[in-house]
Amino acid sequence: MTTRRRFLASMAGAAALGSSPLGSLATSGALSGTGFLEPTRIDGVLEAFRGDARPPREAALDEELWRQVQQAFTVDRGMVNLNNGGVSPAPAVVQEAMQRYLTFSNEAPVYTMWRVLEPQKEGIRQQLARDFGCHPEEMAITRNASESLQICQLGFDLEPGDEVLTTDQDYPRMLTTFEQRVRREGIVLKQFPLPVPAEDPAEVVRRFEEQITDRTRLILMCHMINITGQILPVREVVEMARGYGIPVIVDGAHAYAHFAFTHADLECDYYASSLHKWLFAPFGTGMLYVRRERIPELWPLMASPESLDDDIRKFEEIGTHPCANYLAIGAALAFHQGIGAERKEARLVHLRDYWARALLEEDGVHLNTSLAPGFAAGIANVAIEGMEPSEIVDGLWRNHRIIVTPIGHPDCRGVRVSPSVYTTLEELDRFIDAMRTMARDRTAG
Ligand SMILES: Cc1ncc(COP(=O)(O)O)c(C=O)c1O
């Protein structure tokens, strides 16, 4: 194994020969990759899952298997974190990879970060593109879903009076993005409600279609709605909108690496996701898919040279940025693939069903999320009648050190619960007991 010591020794050797250490190493090929960094270890996790041929739903119930995943994280078990949808902790292997790249970057960033590590990003692009199911030339690596979505939301030329269409359950920052265009350019933002839960894909498509006018220029839709975990029929909406020549920007912030799908299931032209949510990549990582033929007509968020007009990399022209978090996406992808997308989805659904079905037996408790297959996965929204979402959140935190998210939307008031693959059943039992007690106290009082 090439080590840091060997690297330093070769630097010293080059210096002794009187040549420029950097020039010598660069031409000798010693720095053509990151081979002198310690390799990423996927401790035990891959071992436990390798060769497991059971159907995902069966593997999802095997507590021994998931114990190994639970131990791959460095989370503080003094809390029960049931808000993994907000931002996820990364497993130790991802943290280690990130730290290694960061340490190396700091040796001489103009060289180690720009010349050695930055080119390695192309390998990550290929790995991500393969996992998502697209060509690498259609995959941009960004800082988060907000950046990817704003590239699309701000990257189309629009005239005053042009309409952009979305639901009233889309993400606040993405609404703010369109609202700024309303103030700045006089475009029109149209929003409409969706059923909660939405168990009829045709009805969802109908609601989008009935809002279309001859001024509609863009549609923004979620793949998974963050406040309920609802999965929407992306492919059907994209097909419908294509008939009118209207581009659909898909907000997949919560969807990618959460439940199993690839681009072929969606056939969309624009898809954005954060990677620090369900892929468990470092904080500040995201991706943007743009269909190849659509790249030239979409402006980047930060200016790029004309020579990059038809290059997906124009969306990555953001000035100086850290490389370590981008490269550690590779370790997160290896971890994700080691578990397997289908098994991960099945486990997340199992965890959701575990707490949700127990709580549904209580009087005064209801869900704002469908438990029917295909309409949601690991995230669900639960309400206790007569209790404000903030009261539930405060009670869980103050009395039990349990973290959930309040949802104040009038159509789905409740708390959002999002366990992750590292969550134990014992932690969910504590959550169930705490919610039960609150619901019973409320009914008795
Ligand atoms: C639906 C949706 N879109 C976009 C975002 C923005 O993600 P980020 O903050 O990672 O950019 C979020 C974040 O929670 C989200 O839930």
The ligand as an SDF file (V2000), in Angstrom:
LIG
                    3D

 16 16  0  0  0  0  0  0  0  0999 V2000
  -38.6520   18.9080   -1.0140 C   0  0  0  0  0  0  0  0  0  0  0  0
  -37.3540   19.6090   -0.7550 C   0  0  0  0  0  0  0  0  0  0  0  0
  -36.7610   20.2820   -1.7300 N   0  0  0  0  0  0  0  0  0  0  0  0
  -35.5860   20.9090   -1.5630 C   0  0  0  0  0  0  0  0  0  0  0  0
  -34.9550   20.8830   -0.3470 C   0  0  0  0  0  0  0  0  0  0  0  0
  -33.6500   21.6190   -0.1840 C   0  0  0  0  0  0  0  0  0  0  0  0
  -32.6480   20.7520    0.1920 O   0  0  0  0  0  0  0  0  0  0  0  0
  -31.2330   21.3450    0.6580 P   0  0  0  0  0  0  0  0  0  0  0  0
  -31.4980   22.1830    1.8650 O   0  0  0  0  0  0  0  0  0  0  0  0
  -30.4340   20.1440    0.9470 O   0  0  0  0  0  0  0  0  0  0  0  0
  -30.7470   22.1540   -0.4630 O   0  0  0  0  0  0  0  0  0  0  0  0
  -35.5220   20.2000    0.7210 C   0  0  0  0  0  0  0  0  0  0  0  0
  -34.8760   20.1590    2.0410 C   0  0  0  0  0  0  0  0  0  0  0  0
  -35.3500   19.6170    2.9950 O   0  0  0  0  0  0  0  0  0  0  0  0
  -36.7580   19.5440    0.5160 C   0  0  0  0  0  0  0  0  0  0  0  0
  -37.3570   18.8760    1.4980 O   0  0  0  0  0  0  0  0  0  0  0  0
  1  2  1  0
  2  3  1  0
  2 15  2  0
  3  4  2  0
  4  5  1  0
  5  6  1  0
  5 12  2  0
  6  7  1  0
  7  8  1  0
  8  9  2  0
  8 10  1  0
  8 11  1  0
 12 13  1  0
 12 15  1  0
 13 14  2  0
 15 16  1  0
M  END
$$$$
